Amino acid sequence: MTKNAPRRASTRAPASDPFAPDHPPSVDWLDQGLDFLDCDPMADAIHWSTGILLDLPHLHPSVRAALEKLSSCRVSLSSLSHAESVCDEASEDLKLGQDHRDTYADWATRCVYYQAFLGDQGCALRCAVRVWKIAMAGGHTDLRLSNLLTTHAEMMSVAAYCDEGQWAPKREPRSYRRQGDSLTALQIIARSVVKVERPSNVMRGPVRDDTGFDPRDQDEDDLPEAPGSGLLVVRSVEHLPGSAKDGARGSGGVTPRAEWAPIAGVTLPCRPVPDLAAARHDLVEQYPHAAGLIERILNQMVGRPFARLPPILLVGPPGSGKTRLATSIATTLGLPSSVYSCSGVADASLTGTSRQWSTGRASVPLQTIRQEMTATVAVILDEIEKAGTGTTNGSLHDGLLPMLDHAEVYRDPYLECDTNLAGVTFLATANGTSGMPRPLLDRFRVFQMPEPRPSDLPALARGIVGDARRERGTDASWLPDLDGDELGLIAEHWRGGSVRRLQRLVDTVLAGRETLAARH
């Protein structure tokens, strides 16, 4: 945040640029109190830096290096402080034009906001001072001034919560905390206020009793029942060779038209959004080390008409349980899923292949939809960064771009028509993002997968034994959870980290049980 940042900000036009909810907010919107993307400063930093790197190829070298570190999911107070420093230096480079210098200054300010919401008290105070100076500069609408002053109160509250005994404000910290906590009540009051555009319409005469029959009321048909949530995935296949009718079941034909006629012209049901609090409880019970991650992912489901998540990429070290978590998320949300291993894939068969080839087939999401007869399914793209980079037979990375960008009108090469994949949830996993093209990475919401801790052993072992029960078709009476002695034995050899290694240890203990049982 440069010394001139408040002055520059105060000269902006009062009207802000339109805000896109699927993109990180501008610094001007942050000044007015808008939340970060997904209400998560780390996710916002990743998406913001990725977008800058994609849209602006000619950056100051030191700035590019700092943003690349943020874009690769290495967001921390130290990396943000470094990014702020290099952006601040670039903003003072007189060799650059004024517009470029102002842009770098805005980026430095943004990094200060990130640091404030990651617990840096000094940055929280700097943000409070910044918005106060902007507010006092004048020239604002009533709404904008109110937003700025509210942000000032919020940042003072954040600073008070970050207090570690090194800050001695003139007011006691608890007064700032009360000031920040009261903002919640103000929000509730604001949402309850109904704007009456024409007050003269409020009272047109005496109120009559409409609780029963009134001869002045016109007879109206009963309101139709609200239709169930559903999507028309394939509008028609009658353009394909054959005689099967749209929606026909059990035609017995072997042509593509007969194969896909059962879902053509049919509105397929969508799974409703489940109880998210219960879903969070179930998932955190299995993956306690990923509690924060699970909450941020489930927040993406709020307000949706049916169970579907935006494209999500889980990035973490090998063996951290990314694929297992992705599968559990789909199961808990009630979404049928298919796991597609991207490692070594050197074509675009995931997105469908033309019928002119003998091995032609529809896209994997569409096949899953037909198999499950529901429009809401999950496709788990395992190790997506390891897909081949050649384009001779197509590229998985390139093929995914239109599928993720325009899911509602994805043209399937096998059916040769538009298909609606808006109900498909794409969950991808990767050990890192260095092997992924920037345009593809920009379409995912990237989350860092934390490694399990030693304290997570009981919960993880319980889940692994549960998986073993399902594989063997048995129950807890025949395959109980590990007891204290067994967990203690495993704890001597597992200090956190790889879930795969933990699974091998659990399998060894279970095999030992069977060996001892056979001897008796």
C-alpha angles and dihedrals in degrees: 000000000000125000090248095049096097091048092050093046092050092058093058120110112269092236112079126214114269110275119235109209093210094057134064112272120249122254088255090058090047088054087056093051104260115158123249119257107292087359086277121117092199094052089044091052092050094049094041094051092044091052092049092051091050097045101038112043094169104069134148104275095236091047092050092051092050093048092047088057091053092044091055090062095259095129115157139135090265095049091046092048089052091048090050091050096051092044089050091051091048090051089059095048104117091198088073126077120257093252092054092046091051090050092053089047090055090050091052090052090050090055089053090055090050091052092048093056091045090061107273105143095194092055091048089055091047090053090049091051091046097055091042091056091047091050093049092050088076131209095106133131116245091255094050092047090050091050092050094050091047090052089050090055091047094051092048087052091050090050091051091052090049092053112130096175096277097097123074110183122184089248123054113262092237090063089058090048090054089047091053094043091053089062088075090059090048090054091052091050092047093052091052095055112102116205112225107203096190111029090185089071093059094080118029096153141306118341113246127209110259096169092104141018115320120184090216090066117093118234110256132185117251114269112259117248115262109263118243118258112271145143133222098227100175115025097195143337097193089109088070123086114271141060104260114125124230109270094017114145128204096010089150094218124139098211121107088248092056091043094056101030092095092070098030112112090001123122103226119211121253124218111247121239105270128223098291094198090055091044091052091049093051094047096044089050088059097037108028092163090062099048095122092045092050092051093051091049095048090049086068088068096059113116096007119137092227140008107291135126127206116249106295129192120199111203121191145122120292114281096020091123100255097143093042091051092047090052092047092050091054092047094047091050090051094247119145106229143197124199115222115193108217096184109121095355107151101182142047097252090128088072095047136269131242122266090234087081120074089230094049117145141161123265118286093246091052092048090052091049092052093046094050097034091224130107093220113074136138128236114198112205103202118205093353093175091064096063115121118269098211119108102199092107096022129277129262091215093051093043092054094057098078091037092057096037102045105020092153093063105026109158108222111213092211098052093033092220140090116278129194111234094163090121095056119107115209114203114180131185130203139169088220141345100236093099096050125094113246095236090056094044090052090060094058130073101231122216128181113233111221120221119247118261127221089253089061093065098102094050095044093046090050090054093047091051089048090055089050090054092053092048092050096041094236137117140233093275090065098031110028125185119273115280126226095270092050092048090049091052092051092046089061090062102032122061098172129282123085116050089197091062090047090051091053090052092049091048089052091053092048090049089051089054091055092047092052092045091053091054091056 
